[in-house]
């Protein structure tokens, strides 16, 4: 069963005050929707994308680094758009329709580039909350996402605990580990590129550099295993990886890597987990080099000490960081049960199934 087409919208927040103290006179959040909001405004599900991705994560076969979630979101699927109103926003600071480094700086009339104000995951969530309120959303059946989308789900659970009924965090953690986003090396690599032009590159100037970076990233995320069933020949697989990398590089803003990377780098909610009221479904991939399952053993005692009701599902997948989408079948059933079960009746099992 194919998902119904997603619809694009934009919401402008006025005078959005950021945690750094700066104020964005107008902050646009681009978003896509599936399904229909009910009259009570309480059937919405917020689906959140990763670091370099976009609401295209809803599309079958999408070029997204965490794997398309089209097998999880749609009519009759685990996140069922026949009953739920799904909203998938592009993050503040990104480059797929939301305000970010590629947007025009009203003070200069030129793109912000690296002069875009420093943002946090809490700022990203604040913009999303204003957007949801404008739609008439009063409660969230769930917030769900992979990777940096998982960061946002954790942030929602701690910043707005009375609005969130369920939390789904895949290939992620409630803090940014050393194996995830680190911007120091990225800044050094960018500074060495003449085309970077001190953070104000000309349009298209960074495509070659971004393509090389994307190949490195996809390889670390496990793209070889993800593509192997469709491209068993190694040379054909390499050509497909190059195609995917180039396609992404032609649309992504290099400065957004730093803006979103800095937001991820300072993300750490380990001392705020006791604010969570909703049950949490934590999903990791056995082969993920970015968010290893060993991280769960690190934050599990913190969740238990905070009294958070949570359950853990480890995917026996060779597809690394892609697993939550590429091997959706491995956890679609538990996600469907989680979505159907009233939060107060969900039996949490922590690390033990």
Secondary structure per residue as TSV (DSSP state, phi and psi in degrees):
chain	resnum	aa	ss	phi	psi
A	1	X	-	360.0	122.5
A	2	X	-	-85.9	148.5
A	3	X	-	-72.5	148.9
A	4	X	-	-69.2	151.2
A	5	X	-	-59.4	138.4
A	6	X	-	-79.3	149.1
A	7	X	E	-109.5	133.7
A	8	X	E	-88.4	140.5
A	9	X	E	-141.3	170.5
A	10	X	E	-139.6	140.7
A	11	X	E	-126.2	134.4
A	12	X	E	-106.8	118.6
A	13	X	E	-89.7	132.4
A	14	X	E	-93.7	136.4
A	15	X	E	49.9	57.5
A	16	X	E	-78.6	112.6
A	17	X	E	-84.5	125.1
A	18	X	-	-91.7	161.2
A	19	X	T	-62.8	-25.9
A	20	X	T	-75.3	-8.7
A	21	X	S	102.9	-17.9
A	22	X	-	-71.4	157.4
A	23	X	E	-124.2	126.2
A	24	X	E	-91.1	114.9
A	25	X	E	-56.6	-36.8
A	26	X	E	-144.5	122.2
A	27	X	E	-119.6	110.7
A	28	X	E	-88.7	133.4
A	29	X	E	-114.0	115.0
A	30	X	E	-84.5	144.1
A	31	X	E	-154.1	160.9
A	32	X	E	-122.1	153.2
A	33	X	E	-131.1	151.1
A	34	X	E	-134.9	141.6
A	35	X	S	82.3	-165.0
A	36	X	-	-138.1	137.1
A	37	X	-	-73.7	135.1
A	38	X	-	-80.2	172.4
A	39	X	T	-64.8	-31.0
A	40	X	T	-79.4	-12.8
A	41	X	S	68.8	27.7
A	42	X	-	-124.7	20.8
A	43	X	-	-114.1	20.7
A	44	X	E	-85.3	144.9
A	45	X	E	-124.6	126.8
A	46	X	E	-96.4	116.4
A	47	X	E	-107.4	127.0
A	48	X	E	-120.7	134.0
A	49	X	-	-91.8	171.8
A	50	X	-	-88.8	-173.6
A	51	X	T	-48.6	-54.6
A	52	X	T	-112.8	18.2
A	53	X	-	-104.3	-161.7
A	54	X	-	-162.5	-178.2
A	55	X	G	-60.4	-5.2
A	56	X	G	-61.9	-12.2
A	57	X	G	-58.9	-17.5
A	58	X	G	-78.1	-14.5
A	59	X	S	-91.6	139.6
A	60	X	T	-63.5	131.9
A	61	X	T	72.8	16.6
A	62	X	-	-64.9	147.7
A	63	X	-	-84.8	78.6
A	64	X	-	-128.4	141.8
A	65	X	T	-75.1	-9.6
A	66	X	T	-108.1	6.0
A	67	X	-	84.9	137.3
A	68	X	-	-60.4	140.1
A	69	X	-	-97.8	20.2
A	70	X	T	-64.6	-24.7
A	71	X	T	-80.4	-9.0
A	72	X	T	-106.3	-23.5
A	73	X	E	-122.8	120.4
A	74	X	E	156.6	-178.4
A	75	X	T	-60.7	125.5
A	76	X	T	75.0	2.9
A	77	X	S	-92.9	-177.6
A	78	X	S	-55.9	-46.1
A	79	X	E	-99.0	96.4
A	80	X	E	-87.8	113.2
A	81	X	T	-79.0	-2.9
A	82	X	T	-73.1	-25.8
A	83	X	T	-118.5	-20.4
A	84	X	-	-114.3	149.1
A	85	X	E	-97.5	106.2
A	86	X	E	-92.6	128.6
A	87	X	E	-119.3	126.9
A	88	X	E	-124.4	100.4
A	89	X	E	-88.9	148.8
A	90	X	-	-81.1	132.3
A	91	X	-	-61.1	142.6
A	92	X	T	-53.8	134.3
A	93	X	B	94.6	-10.0
A	94	X	S	-89.1	-165.0
A	95	X	S	-137.8	28.5
A	96	X	S	-117.4	51.5
A	97	X	S	106.0	-17.0
A	98	X	S	-92.0	159.5
A	99	X	S	-64.6	132.2
A	100	X	B	-164.6	-165.7
A	101	X	T	-58.5	-26.1
A	102	X	T	-81.9	-7.1
A	103	X	S	-77.7	161.8
A	104	X	B	-77.5	127.1
A	105	X	-	-76.4	116.2
A	106	X	T	-62.3	-19.3
A	107	X	T	-81.3	-22.9
A	108	X	T	-119.5	-20.2
A	109	X	S	77.2	4.4
A	110	X	S	-117.3	164.0
A	111	X	B	-57.7	144.6
A	112	X	-	-57.4	-43.7
A	113	X	G	57.8	-138.3
A	114	X	G	-73.4	-2.7
A	115	X	G	-84.0	0.8
A	116	X	S	-62.5	137.7
A	117	X	-	-58.0	149.1
A	118	X	-	-67.9	129.8
A	119	X	-	-120.4	163.3
A	120	X	-	-122.1	169.6
A	121	X	H	-61.9	-33.8
A	122	X	H	-62.8	-36.7
A	123	X	H	-65.2	-41.9
A	124	X	H	-59.1	-44.6
A	125	X	H	-67.2	-37.1
A	126	X	H	-60.8	-41.9
A	127	X	H	-65.8	-39.9
A	128	X	H	-63.3	-39.9
A	129	X	H	-63.4	-41.7
A	130	X	H	-62.5	-40.0
A	131	X	H	-63.0	-45.1
A	132	X	H	-64.3	-41.0
A	133	X	H	-61.2	-36.3
A	134	X	H	-66.8	-23.8
A	135	X	H	-85.8	-11.7
A	136	X	T	91.6	14.6
A	137	X	-	-76.0	124.3
A	138	X	-	-106.0	-31.4
A	139	X	-	-139.5	157.2
A	140	X	E	-114.3	119.6
A	141	X	E	-57.8	-37.2
A	142	X	E	-162.5	154.0
A	143	X	E	-117.6	134.7
A	144	X	E	-147.6	143.8
A	145	X	E	-179.3	158.6
A	146	X	E	-98.3	149.3
A	147	X	T	60.7	-121.9
A	148	X	H	-66.8	-22.3
A	149	X	H	-64.6	-34.3
A	150	X	H	-66.2	-38.3
A	151	X	H	-55.4	-45.4
A	152	X	H	-64.1	-37.8
A	153	X	H	-63.9	-43.8
A	154	X	H	-60.0	-41.6
A	155	X	H	-64.2	-43.2
A	156	X	H	-58.1	-43.2
A	157	X	H	-64.5	-30.0
A	158	X	H	-94.7	-33.1
A	159	X	H	-80.2	-33.4
A	160	X	S	-134.7	58.7
A	161	X	T	-61.7	-27.6
A	162	X	T	-82.0	-4.9
A	163	X	T	-103.8	-15.8
A	164	X	B	-108.0	126.2
A	165	X	S	-92.2	-30.3
A	166	X	E	-147.3	152.1
A	167	X	E	-129.0	130.3
A	168	X	E	-124.5	116.1
A	169	X	E	-124.5	118.7
A	170	X	E	-114.7	143.8
A	171	X	S	36.2	59.4
A	172	X	-	-153.8	-167.0
A	173	X	-	-166.5	163.4
A	174	X	S	-82.0	15.2
A	175	X	B	-156.3	164.0
A	176	X	-	-92.9	108.5
A	177	X	-	-80.2	164.3
A	178	X	T	-58.4	-25.9
A	179	X	T	-77.9	-8.1
A	180	X	S	-98.8	-135.3
A	181	X	-	-76.4	126.0
A	182	X	-	-135.8	123.9
A	183	X	H	-93.9	-12.4
A	184	X	H	-60.2	-51.7
A	185	X	H	-65.0	-35.7
A	186	X	H	-63.3	-42.4
A	187	X	H	-62.9	-40.2
A	188	X	H	-64.5	-42.3
A	189	X	H	-65.0	-41.6
A	190	X	H	-65.5	-42.5
A	191	X	H	-61.5	-26.7
A	192	X	T	-79.4	-7.6
A	193	X	-	-96.7	120.0
A	194	X	G	-59.6	-35.4
A	195	X	G	-65.7	-19.3
A	196	X	G	-65.1	-31.9
A	197	X	G	52.5	47.9
A	198	X	G	56.9	35.2
A	199	X	G	90.5	9.6
A	200	X	-	-133.5	63.3
A	201	X	-	-69.7	152.8
A	202	X	-	-70.5	154.1
A	203	X	T	-54.2	128.3
A	204	X	T	80.9	-6.3
A	205	X	T	-68.2	-23.7
A	206	X	T	-101.1	8.1
A	207	X	H	-60.6	-44.7
A	208	X	H	-61.9	-45.3
A	209	X	H	-65.0	-43.8
A	210	X	H	-63.9	-35.3
A	211	X	H	-62.3	-45.8
A	212	X	H	-63.5	-42.1
A	213	X	H	-61.8	-41.8
A	214	X	H	-65.6	-39.4
A	215	X	H	-60.0	-45.1
A	216	X	H	-60.5	-44.7
A	217	X	H	-65.6	-48.6
A	218	X	H	-61.1	-37.5
A	219	X	H	-63.7	-43.7
A	220	X	H	-67.2	-32.0
A	221	X	H	-75.4	-15.9
A	222	X	T	104.2	29.5
A	223	X	H	-65.9	-28.3
A	224	X	H	-60.7	-47.0
A	225	X	H	-67.7	-33.9
A	226	X	H	-66.8	-36.4
A	227	X	H	-89.8	-18.9
A	228	X	H	-55.2	-40.2
A	229	X	T	-60.5	-33.3
A	230	X	T	-91.9	-25.1
A	231	X	-	-131.5	76.0
A	232	X	-	-65.6	-24.9
A	233	X	S	-80.3	129.3
A	234	X	H	-61.2	-40.1
A	235	X	H	-67.7	-39.9
A	236	X	H	-64.8	-37.3
A	237	X	H	-65.2	-41.3
A	238	X	H	-63.5	-39.0
A	239	X	H	-65.5	-38.9
A	240	X	H	-68.2	-39.7
A	241	X	H	-62.1	-42.3
A	242	X	H	-62.4	-41.2
A	243	X	H	-63.4	-46.3
A	244	X	H	-61.6	-42.2
A	245	X	H	-65.0	-44.0
A	246	X	H	-65.3	-42.7
A	247	X	H	-58.5	-44.7
A	248	X	H	-64.9	-45.0
A	249	X	H	-62.3	-29.7
A	250	X	T	-72.9	-11.3
A	251	X	T	-121.1	-13.9
A	252	X	-	-95.0	145.3
A	253	X	-	-93.7	121.6
A	254	X	H	-58.3	-34.8
A	255	X	H	-68.2	-25.9
A	256	X	H	-65.6	-28.3
A	257	X	H	-57.9	-41.9
A	258	X	H	-75.0	-43.0
A	259	X	H	-61.2	-50.5
A	260	X	H	-73.3	-33.4
A	261	X	H	-62.6	-41.4
A	262	X	H	-66.4	-36.5
A	263	X	H	-64.4	-42.1
A	264	X	H	-67.2	-40.3
A	265	X	H	-62.2	-33.4
A	266	X	T	-95.3	7.7
A	267	X	-	-77.5	123.8
A	268	X	B	-163.3	109.1
A	269	X	-	-111.1	17.1
A	270	X	T	-61.5	-26.0
A	271	X	T	-94.4	8.6
A	272	X	S	-124.2	8.4
A	273	X	G	-64.7	-23.0
A	274	X	G	-70.4	-5.6
A	275	X	G	-82.4	-15.1
A	276	X	-	-71.9	132.4
A	277	X	-	-113.6	-20.5
A	278	X	S	-88.7	151.9
A	279	X	E	-66.3	145.8
A	280	X	E	-119.4	130.9
A	281	X	E	-104.4	114.7
A	282	X	E	-102.4	124.6
A	283	X	E	-125.1	123.2
A	284	X	E	-125.4	164.3
A	285	X	E	-110.8	131.7
A	286	X	T	-52.6	-34.5
A	287	X	T	-104.5	11.8
A	288	X	-	-75.2	118.9
A	289	X	S	-83.8	-12.8
A	290	X	S	-89.8	-50.0
A	291	X	S	-122.3	82.1
A	292	X	-	-61.9	145.8
A	293	X	T	-57.8	-21.1
A	294	X	H	-63.2	-23.2
A	295	X	H	-62.0	-32.7
A	296	X	H	-62.1	-39.4
A	297	X	H	-62.8	-24.9
A	298	X	H	-76.4	-42.6
A	299	X	H	-98.0	-7.3
A	300	X	H	-56.2	-46.8
A	301	X	H	-62.1	-29.1
A	302	X	H	-70.4	-40.2
A	303	X	H	-64.5	-43.1
A	304	X	H	-64.1	-43.3
A	305	X	H	-65.3	-31.2
A	306	X	T	-81.6	-5.8
A	307	X	T	74.3	24.7
A	308	X	-	-80.7	127.7
A	309	X	-	-76.6	116.4
A	310	X	E	-145.1	156.0
A	311	X	E	-134.6	147.6
A	312	X	E	-120.5	131.3
A	313	X	E	-125.3	117.1
A	314	X	E	-101.8	126.7
A	315	X	E	-87.4	124.5
A	316	X	-	-83.1	74.5
A	317	X	-	-125.9	144.1
A	318	X	S	-89.9	3.4
A	319	X	S	-96.7	17.6
A	320	X	G	54.6	-131.7
A	321	X	G	-70.9	-15.1
A	322	X	G	-78.4	-11.1
A	323	X	H	-60.8	-37.1
A	324	X	H	-61.8	-30.7
A	325	X	H	-97.3	-47.6
A	326	X	H	-68.0	-30.8
A	327	X	T	-116.1	46.0
A	328	X	G	-57.1	-31.1
A	329	X	G	-61.3	-22.4
A	330	X	G	-72.9	-17.4
A	331	X	T	-138.3	5.6
A	332	X	H	-60.2	-37.5
A	333	X	H	-66.8	-44.3
A	334	X	H	-68.5	-34.9
A	335	X	H	-64.3	-42.6
A	336	X	H	-61.6	-42.1
A	337	X	H	-64.1	-41.3
A	338	X	H	-61.1	-42.1
A	339	X	H	-70.2	-32.5
A	340	X	H	-82.3	-28.0
A	341	X	S	-81.7	128.4
A	342	X	-	-54.2	136.5
A	343	X	G	-52.1	-37.4
A	344	X	G	-74.2	-12.6
A	345	X	G	-106.0	-2.3
A	346	X	-	-72.3	126.6
A	347	X	-	-90.5	109.1
A	348	X	-	-84.2	144.2
A	349	X	-	-123.8	4.4
A	350	X	B	55.7	-128.5
A	351	X	T	-82.6	-17.0
A	352	X	-	-100.9	119.8
A	353	X	-	-76.2	360.0
